[in-house]
Amino acid sequence: EPEVTQTPSHQVTQMGQEVILRCVPISNHLYFYWYRQILGQKVEFLVSFYNNEISEKSEIFDDQFSVERPDGSNFTLKIRSTKLEDSAMYFCASKTVSDTQYFGPGTRLTVL
Amino acid sequence: GESVGLHLPTLSVQEGDNSIINCAYSNSASDYFIWYKQESGKGPQFIIDIRSNMDKRQGQRVTVLLNKTVKHLSLQIAATQPGDSAVYFCAEIGSGNTGKLIFGQGTTLQVKP
C-alpha cells in the first residue's frame, strides 16, 4: 500500500541554523500539506501546496518557513533560522481530489 | 474562528468493552469530519470519515455518529483491543478550498487487559 514517507525521522539542530525536512508524498496525489505538533498538543496546519504554489498558509508559517517541490516526487519544508519554539513533530500529508489526507510518520525536530 | 474540541483527554476501558470518544465542533458550516488514530511516535492514521449529509457511518469495528443539531461527533469502537490504545483526534475540513484540516486536542484511549 502506498504511503507518505519523511526523512529524517529525527533532526537535532542549533538555534539559528537552517533545516530542511523532506517528504515523498503518495505518487498520484496532487495536494500537499505540512502540519506540526508540539509535544502533547494537537496537530496544527502550517501550509497547503497545489499546482506548484502555496494555496494557503497559517499564521505560524512566517517568513522563516518555505516549501518547495523541487522535482516530481519530493516536497520539502525549510526553516531558515530555527528558534527554540520550532521544536515539534512535523508531518507531511498528501491527498488526491478527495478529502482524505494521508500522513507521513513525521520528523521530530529538536532545536537546542 | 474554527475550532474542534474533544470532551475528555483520557479514556480508560477494559479490553473487550466498547469505547466512545466524543468531539464537539463550533463551525456549523462544517461539512466533512475525519477521525484519526495516532500511535506513539507515528503520524495520524485515517480511521473513518463522515459528511454532513449523513448521521452515521460504519467501518470495521468503528462507527462515527454526527449530530449536527448540537454540533457533536463521536467515534465508537466495538470490542476494544489493546492495539486500539492510541490518541484519537477528530478533524474537520477548514474553510476555503485548500482542504486543510483543523484538529481537535485528542483523547488518549487506554485499553486495560
Interface residues (C-beta under 8 A of the other chain):
Chain A: V4 Q6 Y31 Y33 Y35 Q41 K42 V43 E44 F45 S48 Y50 S55 E56 F91 A93 K95 D99 T100 Q101 Y102 F103 G104 P105 G106
Chain B: Y32 I34 Y36 G41 K42 G43 P44 Q45 F46 D49 F89 A91 I93 G94 G96 T98 G99 K100 L101 I102 F103 G104 Q105 G106
